[in-house]
Amino acid sequence: MSQFTLLLSSRFLPLFCTQFLGALNDNVYKNALVIFIAFTLADQVGIGGSMLVVIASGLFILPFFLFSATAGQIADKFEKAFLIRNIKIAEILIMCLAAVGFMLQDLYILMTVLFLMGMQSTFFGPLKYGILPQHLRVNELIGGNGMIQMGTYLAILVGTIIGGVLIAMKGAGIFFVSATVIILAVLGWKASQFIPRAEPADHSMRMDWNIIRQTWRIMLYSFEDRGIFITIIAISWFWFIGATFLSLVPGYTREILQGNELVATLLLFAFSVGIGSGSLLCETLSRARIEPGLVPMGAAGLTLFPLDLFIVGSPAAAVGGQIDPLHFFQSWDHIRILFDLVLIGFCGGLYIVPLYAMIQHRSSPDHRSRVIASANILNALFMVFSAVIIMALLYYSVRITDIFLVVAVMNLLIVGIIFLRHAEFIQSFNALFRYWWGRRNALE
């Protein structure tokens, strides 16, 4: 059975639509806000646009540190479909506040909305990944996770484009952005009405509202199972790499390739298409099983193709200003760069989908959402770590192409340690390789 048939199932389609619309809304708002800050609000408040963008990113990530432990407890204690519907109602209210902020051009309201969006995402994450094992069979988990990852990165790309295009409309941009985010929130709430009921994992659990104590407690619980903890570290490393490339591509386009905004969008599109393709292919390569052997395959590509970006270096400089997509395709080096980004994304999809399926399947059902919440905390930490490293390297005038080399070397070291500490990945890869080699010989 193809994973696309899940879109015909009431067990999966409403959740997929809810997730897609939520991620789309997040990125429409975030990109519109970043551009609005850079071209309008920065001058009004007298703070540098780059600094405001950094503050905005921090405000979105902060709730993952503050509320993930509470979100995990709530997701395990209460019925998940009911919680998702209430979260989507909150999203509608948050987007109405966003519309007010845009209309008033009030930076403080818009930043508050960004924090609230991060909080909403914090509470939705454990529900989204925790509900999948309750609604899907084991042989559907790889396909379901692949579809979720594909939908997420498609939403990131489409949302980024829509947000940028709408806010750039002179005069009416603010109105169109405000209307769009409210409409998407309402559609997401409507989709959530059809998500089937998912029984509480641990209804008798007593809530601990002490954020610090409970955060430490769920992290300790994840540490107890060595396999789960290493899987969480591997997942967080993916978010480090993803955040790094999403941050570097615009500057890489402008400073190294001398391309315009459309070229930057093209490269981000290539990266997102790669992740979507890799995520969808996981089901076929793994024979619809939870297959840790795909992780080393993806990890190898996450070293090789950033290394190739470094080797390409700086293609010939443009003549007469920035190049557009038409001129971009006239250089073989540029085409090679495009394929590198597609393959980095593709290998990222192969890498991340089995890891999420593993953590869903192997976590104790009554603690599953709290384990996913602990993963969210580490994901946020690794994304912050990515931003700090990039800022430090750029501060010391390290070229972006050299940062690609740093990422390739770091990936080789990190995944090497992960595979040494948890031999299952390499053992499964060897078994998977023997299976495919045997099939090849049989066909010959």
Buried (B, 14 or more C-beta within 10 A) or exposed (E): EEBEEBEEBEBBBBBBBBBBBBBBBBBBBBBBBBBBBBEBBBEEEEBEBEEBBEBBBBBBBBBBBBBBBBBBBBBBBBBBBBBBBBBBBBBBEBBBBBBBBBEEEBBEBBBBBBBBBBBBBBBBBBBBBBBBBBBBEEBBBBBBBBBBBBBBBBBBBBBBBBBBBBBEEEEEBBBBBBBBBBBBBBBBBBBBEBBBEBEBBBEEBEEBEEBEEBBEBBBEBBEEBEBBBBBBBBBBBBBBBBBBBBBBBBBBBBEBBBBBBBBBBBBBBBBBBBBBBBBBBBBEBBEBBBBBBBBBBBBBBBBBBBBBBBEBEEBEEBEEEBBBBEBBBEBEEBEBBBBBBBBBBBBBBBBBBBBBBBBBBBBBBBBBBBBBBBBBBBBBBBBBBBBEBBEEBBEEEBBBBEBBBBBBBBBBEBBEEBBEEBEBBBEBBEEBEEEEEEEEEEEE
